[in-house]
Amino acid sequence: MKDLSQILQQAQKMQAKVAEIQAGLDDAEIEGSAAGGMVKVTLSGKGNLRALKLDPKVVHPDEVEVLEDLIVAAFGKSRVEKYAAEEMKKLTGGIELPPGFNFPS
């Protein structure tokens, strides 16, 4: 039973580390930009939009759709997902988790 006890201790340590990483994700800031930096966004590590900066050159009443597309392009949620995956990889020592496997939040 000693092995089972060690496994449970390791699982508890990993769970604590996961909680620490998840807390850190909310504090992390990931920046994205589009149109040569004329549209910039700052997101939390969990994908929450924290800031949006627009260069006055991109704001024109006849180009609202273009502006909306630039904001979506700058959002870059894939950057956030990549950051979160890299943080989790640090925890797992590079071991890929099975698809759909999620640690409790």
N, C-alpha and C positions, 0 to 999 in steps of 0.2 A: 504493500500500500504506500510505501514511501514514494514511489514514482508518481502515483496519482496525486499525492499531496504536493509534490513539486510542480506538477502540471497545473494544479489549481492555483498555486502561488504565482506561477508565471502568467496565467490567465488574468489574475487580479492585477498584476503589475501592468500587463498590456492594456487592460481596461482603463486603468488610471492614466496611462500614457495617451490613449485614444481621447479621453476626456480633455486632457491637457492640449492636445493638438486641435481638437474641435474648438476649444476656447480661443486658441491662438489664431484660428482661421478668421474669427470675427474681428480680431484686432489687426490682422494683416491688411495691407492696402496694395492693390494691383492696379496699375494704370494702363490705359489703352488710348489709342488715338487713331484718327482717320484724316484724310485730306491733308497730308503733310503736317499734321499737328494743329490744324485749325479747329478741330473738334477733339476734345480730350475728356475722358471720364476716369473717375477713381472708384473702384469697387472694393468691398470687403472681401475677404477670402471665402465668404459664403455667398458671394454674388450680389450683395446689396449695393445699389448705386449710392455712393457717398458724395460725389461732386461731379459737376458737368461744367466745362468751360468752352465757350464758343468764341471764335475770333469774329469780330464785327463784320469782317468781309464775307462771311458765309450767310449772314442773315439778310434776306431780301424777300419781300412779300410774294414775289412770283416764283420763288424757289423753295417753298415750304416742303414739298415732297423730297427734294434733294436733301434738305437739312435733316429731315426725319431719317432718311436712308443713311446719312453720315453718322447720326447718333447711334443707330442700330449697329453699324459697322464698328464704331469705336467701342461699343459696349464690351465686345470680346469675351463673352461668358466662357468660351473655350479656354481662355487664359486662366480663368478662375478654376475651372475644372482641372486643368493641368497642374496648377499650383497645389490644389488639394491632393491630387494623386501623388505628387512628389513628396508631400509631407507624410502621407500614409505609407509610402514606400520606405521612408526613413524608419518608420515604426516597425514595419514588417521585415526589415533587413533586405529589401529588394524582392521578397517573395510575392508573386502575383496572387491576389485573392480570387477565388472563383467568381464568375459573373453573378451579380445580384447579391453578393455577400456584403452586408452592411454591419458596421459596429453600432451598438445602441447609442443614441444621442443623449 
